[in-house]
Amino acid sequence: MTTPARKKEQYPVLVVGAGPVGLATALALRSFGAPVILLEAREADATRPGSRALYVHGESLRLLGLADPRLAADLSEHGILWTARRTLFRGREVYAKQYPRPRAGRPVPYTSLRQVDTEGFLRAACARAGVDIRWGSPVIRLDAADDEVTVEVESGRSFTTRYLIGADGPRSTIRRLAGIGMQGERSEGFHVTVDIADTGPDALPPERTFHYEHPGTDGRHLMHVPFPNGFQLDLQCRGSDRAEDFDSPEALARWLPKVVDGRYLESVLWTATYRFQRVVADSFVDPHGRILLVGEAAHLFPPLGARGMNSGFADGDEAARAVVLALAARSAGQADEAVRRFATTRRAAALRNSQAAGTALVHLQATRPILRTRQRTAAALAPWIPSCGTWLERAVYGPRRPATDTALAGRY
């Protein structure tokens, strides 16, 4: 006796990956009236620890607000605005800018909060919009054709869709199964990120501070970025350093009290080590024009300038618009044109982001003696020539892009 074939579920569009970009993409689709199924490998109660991406650009808030005004308001109200940005060189301040409180009723220019909180607000917005999230559904098989895509998940259930949007992160199963490669560079050295809780009357002011050659780290660069009730420290290590000398509890006990008060050793929430990668997918769409890649499934950038998640939000918004246009198109040619336009536009934006991040890395690593000399000269002249300090402040994040490049123009 033969077992009857399992019936496939058919939907106009599927999104794979319920990180911030996948959630935002599904929400955008619902705001355009498109029914959407969101597949996620993790279980519903699984959360990723750590602050991770903790800066949401104003342009991202605008895009998210178009899909759900309450979402943009929740992110703005829960997050914080910095009171100042400061840059120091070997312990001496070379740049400082204070920020007044924004005027009531004006949209905030950005908001700073942990990624886990951003995801929580996005999940709530998706629930309000009726996004159908299938948790615990890792994709194991994919078959793309000219008119549809069939996806099989680990449980054996199959889904057929006219368009599939892959938002499943840097190790994207969708990208791999679609046979799309990635090109780019992996930098020497690594970074150690530490989240620290900080509440009460003795909490540090919410200032973003970048230290060139911090005296307490034997000349390594250090960034301090606040978030609600805490802050993130990001230490740039060298190619010859060993991770265990900086990210273990014993290592933290050695270097952390040299950069912040020793009391914060009892308030460490999370520690992670990562290397900078600058890679971009060879294409943001498969040869059939049915699979679209967004976010870290399509590109990986260093966090300089907060380009990763924010450009992913722009990817997702454009992908949602392209799919809605394709679904409503009167001809196959019009549908294909909408999808190809998305792929061309967003890949070009990713390449610009990658180039900007590369420029920032060259400045940070300063492997050329002439660049190190220029940095030290600028630091020495900054008290008398403010533009020197401004250059040191801005060069850390790479060149800013024009406003026409959606979500590319922020400063971290």
N, C-alpha and C positions, 0 to 999 in steps of 0.2 A: 504494500500500500504506500503510495507516494504522499509526502506531506505537501499540502497546498502552499503555493508561494505567498509570502507575506505581502500584503497590500501596501503600496507606497502611498505616503501622504503627499499631497500636491499643494504647493503654495506659490504665489507670485514671486516672493523674495524671501531668502533666508539670510540671516547674519550669523556668523560664527565668531564667538568670543565675547564674553560679558565683562571685559574690562571697561575702563572709562570711555574709550573710543567706540567699542562695540555697542555699549549702552546708548551713547549719544547718537550713533548712527541709526539704531532701531527707533529711538525717540523721534528723530527727524523724519523717518519714513512714516511713522504714525501721524505726525503733524501734517503730512501731505495726504493723509487718508489711505495710505497703503497698509494692508494687513501684513504682519511680519512675524516670523518665528525666529527666536534667538536661541542658538545652541551653545551650551557652555560645558566644558569638560569638568569643571569643579562642581561640587555640591553646593546647594544654596547657602549653607551655613559656613562655607569656607571663605576666609578673608585673608588678604595678603598683608603682612605686617609692614610697618615702616611708613615714613612720610613719602618716599619716592617722589613722584612729580607733585610739587606743592605750590605751584604758581599758575594761576589761571589768568591769561591775558584778557584785557577788556574786550577785544574782538571775539574771543571765545565766549565770554559772557553774553555778548550780543547774539551770537549764533545760537547758543543754548536757550537764550530767552525767546528767540523766535519760535522754537519748538515748544517751550513751556516757560512762560514768564515767572511762574512761581519758583522754578528751578534756579533761574538766575538770581532771584531775590534771596533764596535760601543760601546759595553759595556766597553771595556778597555779605549777608548778615553774619554767617558763621565764620567766614574768613577774616583776616586782618589786613590792614594797610600799614606799611612801614612808616615810622615817624622820621626815618633818616636813612640815607645810604652813605657809607663811609668806606674809604680805601686807605690802607696803611702800608708803608714800605719799611720792612725791618723794624716794626714797632712804632714808626713815626707817621702821623696822619698826613696824607698828601691830597686828600679830597674829602669833602663833606657837603652834603646837601640835606637840608631839613625840609619836611613836608607838612603843610598845614592840614588840618582836618578838612575833608571834602565838604562842600556846601550841601545842605539838606536838599533832597530831591534830585540831586545830580547823580548820574550813573557813576559807579566807582570805576577807576581806570584799570583795576586788576583786583585780584584777591589772593591771599596766601593761606592755604590750608592743606592738610595732609591728603594724599591721594585716597586713602581709605575712606575719608569723610566725603570727598568728591564722589566716589563710587556709591556711597550710601545715599546721597541726595539724588544721584542719577537713577539708582534702583527704584527709589520712591516715585520719581517722575515717570519711569517706565510703567510702574504699577498703575499709576493714575491714567496713563494713556492706553492701557490694555495690551501692552507688549506681552506676548506669550513666550516666557523663558523656559526652556527645557534644560534644567540643571542635570549634571551627571551624564552628559551626552557627548563624550569625546568622539570626534569624527575619525573613522578608520579607513574609509574608502570613498573615492570620488570619481565620477565619470561625467565628463563634459562633452556635450555635442553642440551642434549649431543652433539648436532650438531650446535646449534645457540642460540642467545639471542634476545629476542624481547623487545624493550623499547618503552614506550608511554610517550609523553610529555604533558604538561598542555593543549596545544591547541587541543589535541585529535589526533595529528599525531603520527603514529607508525613507528618505524625503526627496521629492522631485520639485524643482523650482525653475522658474524662468531666469532668475538672476541670484547669484550668491555673492555676498560681500564678506570677505575674509578680514576679520579684525582680531585674530587670535595670537597676536604678539610676536616677539622676536624669533621664537622657534615655531613659527606658523606651520601647522599641518596643512592648511589650505594652500599656502604658497608652494610647499614641497610637493603635494599631490598634483598640483597644477603644472609642475615642472618649470616654475619660474625661478631663475637664479638671482643672486644679489652680488653686487660688486662694491668694493670700497676698501677701507683701511682699518686696521686695529692698532691703536697707539701703544707705545712703550709705556711702562709704568702702570700704576693702578691708583684708585681712589678708595678711601675708607670713609663711609658715611655713618654718622652716629646721631640718633635721635635722642633728645634729652627733655624730660618733663621740667617745666619751670612755671610755678604758680606762686601766688601769695604776694605779700608786700615787698619781698626782696627780689622779685622776678626782674630779669634784665629788660631794658626797654626794647620794643620791637624794631630794631635797626638791622638792616642788612649790612654786613661788614665783610670786606675782602682784605686778607692780609697777604701781601707779597713777602715771601721769605720770613715767615713768622719766627721770631727769636726763640720761642719755646718748642719749635719743631725742627731744629737744626736746619733752618732755612727752607723748609717746605712751605708751599702755599696753603692757606687755610681760608675757608669761607664759612661764615655764620649767617644762617637764614632763619628768621623767626616764623613760627606758625602758632595757631591758638594754643595757649598753655604749654608752650615749649619752643624748642629751636633745633635746627639741624646743623651739625658741623660736617664739613666736607674737607678731608685732608688729602692733598695731592702727593702721592708717594713717587719714588723714583724707580727706574727700571731695575736697579740693583737691590731694591728693598724686598723683603719677604713679608707676605701678608700677615703671617702669624706674629710678626713683630709689632703689628699695629692694630689688629682687630680682635685679638683675644682679650679676655677680661684682665689678664696679667699685663698685657701691653697697654690697654686703656689706663690702667692704674699708674703706668709710668708717664704717659704723655698728656693725658687729659688735664691733670691738675696744673700743667704748665701753660695751658691756654684758657682755661676757665677755672672758677673756684672749685676746690677739691670736693666740696659738698655735692657737686653734680655727679660724682661717681655713683652715688646712691640713687640717681634718677635716670640712669640710662634705660631707654625703652627698646632700642633696636640698633643693631650694627650690621653693616653689609659692606662687601668689597666688590668693586666693579672696574672694568676697563673701558676706556672710551672706544667706541666703534663709530665709524662713519661709513655706512653702507646703504645703498639704494637698490631696490628691485630693478631687474632688467626691464620689466614692464609692469604696469599697475593693472593690467587686464590680460586674461588668457587669450590664446589665438582665436577662440570661438566668440569672444566678446561677451561672455556670460559670467565670468568670475572677476570681481573687482577687489583689489587689495587696498586697505587703509591702515593708517597708524603704523605701529611697529611691525606689522606683517609686511609693510611696504618699505620701511626705512628705519634706520637706527642712527640717532645723533647723540653726541655728548649732551649733558643737560645744560650747557652754557647757553644762556638766553631763553631757557625753558621752551625749546623748540619742539621737543618730542610729542608730548600729549597735546599741546596746543595746535600743532600742525595736523595731528591726527584728528582733532575735532573738525578742522577745515576739510580734511580728506573725507570724513564721514558725511558732512553736510553736502559736499559736492557729489559724492557717490549716491546719496539718497535722491538728490535732485535728478541725477542722470538716470537712475533706475525708474523713477516715476515718469520721466519724459519718455523713456524707452517703452515702458508698459503701455503708455497712451499713444505711442507713435502709430501713424497710419501705414507705415511701410517698414520692412526690415532694414532698409537703408537708413531711414530716419532714426530708428532705434540704435543701430550700430554707431551712427554718428554721435549720438548723445553719450554713449559709453566711451567711445574713443576720445571724445573731447575731455571728459573727466580724466582719463588716463594721461593724456598729454599735458594738461594743465597742472595736475597735482604732481606728476613726476618732475616737471620743470621746477615747481616750487621746492620739491625735496632736494633737487640738485643744488638749488640756490642755498637752501638751508645747510646742506652738507659743506658747501664751499665756505660759507660764513663760519660754521663751526670749526672747519680746518684752519681758517685764519686765526681764530681765537686760540686754538691749540698751539699753533706756532708761537704765538705771543706768550702763552703760559709756560711752555716747555723751554723756550729761549735757548735753544741749543747752539745758536750762532753767537759768537762773542760780540759782534757788533750790535745785536739786539739787546743783549744783557747790558752792554754799555749805555745804550740809548735809554733803557728803563731806569738805570741808576742815575743817569744824568737828569732825566725828567723828574725823578724823586727829589733830587737835590735842588732843582730849580722851582719845584711846585709852590713853595711858600711865596715866591716873588712873581712867578709866571703861572697863573691859575690854569691856563690851557694845558700845561704839562700834567697837572694832576687830573684834569678831565680826560686826557688821553689814557692815562694809566687806569682810570676807572672804567672807561668804555671799551678798551681793547680786550679786556677779559672775556667779553661776550661776543666778539666778532662784529663785523659791520652790520648796522641796522639796515633794514630793507624798507622800500616805500610802502605806504599803506595799501597799495593795490595788491601786494602780496599778502593774502589773507593770513592773519595770525603769525606773521613773521617778524613783526617790528618791535617786540618787547625787549625790555632790559631786565635782567635777573638780579 
